[in-house]
Amino acid sequence: MDNSATTHRNLPGFMILVFLLASLFQAVPAKAKGTFEGDRDSINSSVSSFNQIKQINAGVLSVGYVDVGSVTGEPVILLHGWPYDIHAYQEVASILVARGHRVIVPYLRGHGTTRFLYADTPRNGQQSALAIDIVAFMDALKIDKAIIGGFDWGARTANIIAALWPERCKALVSVSGYLIGSQQANKAPLTPKAELSWWYQFYFATERGRAGYEASTRDFAKLIWETASPQWHFTEATFNESAIAFDNPDHVAIVIDNYRWRLGLAEGERKYDDFEKKLAAAPVISVPTVTLEGDANGAPHPDPAKYAAKFKGKYIHHTITGGIGHNLPQEAPRAFADAILEAAAFTR
């Protein structure tokens, strides 16, 4: 037999086989770096689970949330901001589930399927109320301690839990760093340029602003997406997937109250006064922390150098490059997931 002739005849089929095998290896998502072939089912399952919302009564709310990954995995609670929703973490969850974590993403009050249990509960958007919602949510799920991450409202909420209830926060990942504020601190006027960046806060302080947001909620939210992340070319489908969360019957009331409370135009509830007094003192955060900032964040945000001293435990900051804006978890999911893994490593 002429072996060289046989090899020549089978070469096309061999090359096709090599090409197919190479394609399979390339099909493993780059954003899931460090995962194995057997993790694909976990990744696909976690993505599809964002369409399978669970509900649980916690505090004054029935909280809508997704819960993906093994129930025995180290819990990670991820908190979204405004005007965003749980889908900001869909790809992040895939990566973390593949690394063995249990990932839980709740809708904040006024978003998605989260509802108030009683009609007479004040539709209060003050900072401590949102934090207590999440502590009650952890209690309802029987989670004593978790890694907590967030951006925008979610970062502030995570900051507050880490500061006031450090025993519940194993580690913290916070986009834009230290965001705890107070009505007293917000009394002082800023520079004209800085005030301009808060235009929507002043708009919401008026009845015209409330009516305008109610009439054009989705258009308003899209404008914020565009200005806060000027280099993020999101699709209509991506926006619409999150915009459904703004159809919540309490959404407008919570958003308006949140920004009016910050300016001292809404009083808040007396039962939260003690918490707000503690927060007004700008307490330090002692839990292990990773802070992140996008290099193209178009929303108002502090200079990382100005808040580094507020973190007294193990701490590191990363600025994420490549035109990353305000919605960092959705724009740079690998970077955010890596920060969660880095924060988890701080605790070992």
C-alpha positions in Angstrom: 0.0 0.0 0.0 1.2 3.5 -0.8 0.9 5.2 2.6 1.7 8.6 1.2 -1.1 8.4 -1.3 -3.6 7.3 1.5 -2.5 10.3 3.6 -3.1 12.7 0.7 -6.6 11.4 0.0 -7.7 11.8 3.7 -6.1 15.2 4.2 -9.2 17.3 3.5 -11.3 15.3 5.9 -8.6 15.6 8.6 -8.4 19.4 8.1 -12.2 19.7 8.5 -12.0 17.8 11.7 -9.2 20.1 13.0 -11.2 23.1 12.1 -14.3 21.8 13.9 -12.3 21.1 17.0 -10.7 24.5 17.0 -14.1 26.1 16.6 -15.5 24.3 19.6 -12.6 25.6 21.8 -13.1 29.1 20.5 -16.8 28.9 21.4 -16.0 29.0 25.1 -16.9 32.6 26.0 -13.9 34.8 26.7 -15.9 36.5 29.5 -16.0 33.1 31.3 -12.2 32.9 31.5 -11.1 30.2 33.9 -14.2 28.0 33.4 -14.2 24.5 32.2 -16.2 22.7 29.4 -18.4 21.3 32.1 -19.4 24.7 33.3 -21.4 25.6 30.1 -24.6 24.2 31.5 -24.3 26.3 34.6 -23.7 29.4 32.4 -26.7 28.7 30.2 -28.9 28.0 33.2 -27.9 31.2 35.0 -28.7 33.3 32.0 -32.2 31.7 31.4 -32.9 32.0 35.2 -33.1 35.8 34.8 -36.5 35.2 33.2 -37.6 33.0 36.2 -38.3 35.5 38.9 -38.8 34.3 42.5 -40.7 36.2 45.2 -40.2 36.3 48.9 -41.8 38.4 51.7 -39.1 40.4 53.5 -39.7 43.4 55.8 -42.3 45.7 54.2 -41.8 44.1 50.7 -42.5 41.1 48.6 -39.1 41.1 46.8 -38.7 39.8 43.3 -35.2 38.3 42.7 -33.2 35.8 40.7 -31.2 33.1 42.5 -28.7 31.2 40.4 -26.0 28.7 41.1 -25.6 26.0 43.8 -27.4 26.7 47.0 -24.2 25.5 48.8 -22.1 28.0 46.9 -20.7 31.1 48.6 -23.5 33.7 48.4 -23.0 36.9 46.4 -25.8 39.5 46.5 -25.7 42.1 43.6 -27.6 45.3 43.8 -28.7 47.4 40.8 -29.1 51.2 40.5 -31.4 53.7 38.8 -32.5 53.6 36.1 -31.3 50.0 35.7 -32.4 46.6 36.9 -31.3 43.1 37.6 -30.2 42.4 34.0 -27.2 44.6 34.6 -25.8 41.4 36.3 -26.8 38.7 33.8 -23.4 38.1 32.4 -21.7 38.7 35.8 -23.9 36.0 37.3 -22.8 33.5 34.5 -19.2 34.0 35.3 -19.6 33.7 39.1 -21.8 30.7 38.9 -19.2 28.9 36.8 -16.8 29.6 39.6 -19.0 28.0 42.2 -20.9 31.0 43.7 -24.5 31.3 44.4 -25.6 34.7 42.9 -28.7 36.5 44.1 -30.0 39.6 42.4 -33.1 41.4 43.9 -35.2 44.1 42.4 -35.0 47.2 44.6 -38.2 48.7 45.9 -40.0 50.4 43.1 -38.5 48.1 40.4 -39.6 45.0 38.6 -41.8 42.6 40.6 -40.9 43.9 44.0 -44.1 45.2 45.7 -45.1 46.7 49.0 -47.1 44.3 51.1 -49.4 47.1 52.4 -51.0 50.0 50.7 -50.4 52.4 53.5 -46.6 51.9 53.7 -44.9 55.1 52.7 -43.3 55.0 49.3 -40.0 56.1 50.8 -36.8 56.2 48.8 -34.3 57.3 51.5 -31.0 55.5 51.6 -31.3 53.7 54.9 -34.7 52.3 53.9 -33.2 50.6 50.9 -30.4 49.1 53.0 -32.8 47.7 55.6 -34.8 46.2 52.7 -31.7 44.1 51.8 -30.9 43.1 55.4 -34.5 41.9 55.7 -34.2 40.1 52.4 -31.1 38.3 53.6 -33.0 37.3 56.8 -35.9 35.9 54.7 -33.4 33.8 52.7 -31.6 32.8 55.9 -28.3 34.2 54.6 -26.2 35.3 57.5 -23.4 36.8 55.5 -22.7 37.4 51.8 -20.3 39.2 49.5 -22.3 42.3 48.4 -21.7 44.3 45.2 -23.4 47.2 43.6 -23.4 50.3 41.4 -25.3 53.5 41.7 -28.2 53.1 44.2 -26.9 49.6 44.7 -23.4 50.7 45.6 -24.7 53.1 48.2 -27.0 50.4 49.6 -24.0 48.0 49.8 -21.9 50.7 51.4 -24.5 51.2 54.1 -24.8 47.5 54.9 -21.0 47.2 55.1 -20.8 50.2 57.4 -23.8 49.6 59.8 -24.0 45.8 59.6 -20.4 44.6 58.8 -21.3 41.2 60.3 -23.6 40.6 57.3 -21.1 41.7 54.6 -18.2 39.3 54.0 -16.7 41.6 51.4 -17.7 44.6 49.3 -17.5 45.6 45.7 -18.6 49.1 45.0 -18.6 51.0 41.8 -17.7 54.7 42.4 -16.5 53.8 45.9 -17.9 55.5 49.0 -21.4 56.9 48.3 -22.9 57.2 51.8 -24.4 60.7 52.1 -26.7 62.8 54.3 -29.3 65.6 53.9 -26.9 67.8 55.9 -24.0 67.2 53.6 -26.2 67.9 50.6 -27.2 71.4 51.8 -24.0 73.1 50.6 -24.1 74.2 47.0 -21.5 72.8 44.6 -19.6 74.5 41.8 -21.8 75.5 38.8 -20.3 72.7 36.7 -21.0 70.1 39.3 -24.5 71.4 39.9 -25.2 71.0 36.2 -24.4 67.3 36.3 -27.2 66.9 38.9 -29.8 68.5 36.6 -32.3 65.6 37.0 -32.1 65.8 40.8 -33.3 69.4 40.6 -35.9 68.6 38.0 -37.3 65.8 40.2 -37.6 68.4 43.0 -40.4 70.1 41.1 -44.0 68.9 40.4 -43.2 69.4 36.7 -40.3 66.9 37.1 -42.5 64.3 38.8 -45.1 64.7 36.1 -42.5 64.6 33.4 -40.9 61.5 34.7 -44.3 59.8 35.0 -45.3 60.7 31.5 -42.0 59.7 29.8 -40.3 57.2 32.1 -38.7 55.1 29.5 -37.5 58.0 27.4 -36.0 59.6 30.5 -34.3 56.4 31.5 -32.8 56.0 28.1 -31.4 59.6 28.2 -29.7 58.7 31.5 -28.3 55.6 30.0 -26.9 57.6 27.1 -25.4 60.4 29.1 -24.1 58.2 32.0 -22.4 55.8 29.5 -21.6 57.9 26.5 -19.5 55.2 24.8 -21.8 52.2 25.5 -23.6 51.4 22.3 -26.4 49.3 23.8 -29.2 48.0 21.6 -32.9 48.7 21.8 -33.4 45.1 22.9 -31.0 45.5 25.8 -32.7 48.7 27.0 -36.2 47.3 26.7 -35.2 44.2 28.7 -34.5 46.4 31.6 -37.1 49.1 31.0 -39.9 46.6 31.9 -38.7 47.0 35.5 -39.8 50.7 35.4 -43.5 49.7 34.9 -43.7 48.9 38.7 -46.6 50.9 40.1 -44.4 52.5 42.8 -41.5 53.3 40.6 -42.1 57.0 40.0 -42.9 57.6 43.7 -39.7 55.8 44.9 -37.5 57.6 42.4 -38.9 61.0 43.1 -38.8 60.5 46.9 -35.2 59.3 46.7 -33.9 62.5 45.1 -36.1 64.8 47.1 -35.0 63.2 50.3 -31.3 63.8 49.4 -32.1 67.5 49.0 -34.0 67.7 52.3 -37.3 68.2 50.5 -38.7 64.9 51.8 -38.5 64.0 55.5 -38.2 60.3 55.4 -39.6 58.1 58.1 -38.9 58.6 61.8 -38.1 55.0 62.3 -35.0 55.4 60.2 -33.7 58.5 62.1 -31.1 56.7 64.2 -29.6 55.0 61.1 -29.4 58.3 59.2 -27.6 59.9 62.2 -25.0 57.2 62.0 -24.7 57.6 58.2 -24.4 61.4 58.5 -21.2 60.9 60.4 -19.7 59.2 57.3 -18.7 55.9 59.0 -15.7 54.0 57.8 -16.0 50.6 56.2 -13.9 47.9 57.7 -14.8 44.9 55.5 -12.5 43.8 52.6 -13.4 46.0 49.7 -12.7 46.4 46.0 -13.8 49.7 44.4 -14.2 50.2 40.6 -14.6 53.1 38.3 -15.1 53.2 34.5 -12.9 55.5 32.5 -15.9 57.0 30.7 -18.4 57.4 33.5 -20.6 60.3 32.5 -22.6 60.4 35.7 -21.5 62.4 38.8 -18.9 60.4 40.8 -16.2 61.1 43.3 -12.5 61.0 42.7 -11.2 57.6 43.9 -8.4 59.3 45.8 -10.9 61.2 47.9 -12.7 58.1 49.3 -9.8 55.6 49.6 -9.3 56.5 53.3 -12.9 55.5 54.1 -12.0 51.8 53.6 -10.0 50.5 56.6 -9.8 46.8 55.8 -8.1 45.1 52.9 -8.7 47.4 50.0 -7.8 48.0 46.3 -9.2 50.2 43.6 -9.3 49.5 39.8 -10.2 52.0 37.0 -11.6 50.0 34.1 -10.5 51.3 30.8 -12.0 51.0 27.3 -14.8 53.5 27.4 -16.6 52.0 30.3 -19.4 54.1 31.7 -21.7 54.2 34.7 -23.4 50.8 34.3 -20.0 49.0 34.8 -21.4 45.5 35.5 -23.2 45.3 32.2 -20.6 47.1 30.2 -17.6 45.3 31.6 -19.0 42.1 33.2 -15.6 40.3 33.3 -14.0 43.2 35.2 -16.9 43.3 37.7 -16.9 39.5 38.2 -13.1 39.5 38.7 -13.6 42.2 41.4 -16.0 39.9 43.2 -13.5 37.0 43.0 -10.8 39.4 44.2 -12.9 40.5 47.2 -13.7 36.9 48.0 -10.0 36.1 48.0 -9.4 38.9 50.5 -11.4 36.9 53.0 -9.4 33.7 52.8 
